[in-house]
Amino acid sequence: MEELFPIFTKTKSFAAYKRVLKTGKTESVEGEGGDTYLQSWVYRTPWGILAVCEDITEKKADNAFQYGLRINGGGYTIFS
């Protein structure tokens, strides 16, 4: 895998894959790829692992916007 996807092997997702293979315990991990944020659930299976991903980009943007409103008293400077 390292030869095919050298950058991926340095991600939180890949580390979670290895931990799940080792421990058998399900994990959830968030990762970023370019302008996209993904939430992944990693499960141990009899044949290895299964990773199910959800695009949470809009949710992250909504949370950042709400955070900006709270800390800036309604301002939008968090995006400048």
LINLIN-V853194 format. One record per run of one state. SS is the DSSP state (a for helix, b for strand, c for the rest). FROM is the first residue (numbers start at 1). TO is the last residue. If there is no record, write none. Layout:
# LINLIN-V853194
ss->SS from->FROM to->TO
ss->SS from->FROM to->TO
This chain:
# LINLIN-V853194
ss->c from->1 to->7
ss->a from->8 to->10
ss->c from->11 to->11
ss->a from->12 to->23
ss->c from->24 to->26
ss->b from->27 to->33
ss->c from->34 to->35
ss->b from->36 to->45
ss->c from->46 to->47
ss->b from->48 to->55
ss->c from->56 to->56
ss->a from->57 to->71
ss->c from->72 to->76
ss->a from->77 to->79
ss->c from->80 to->80
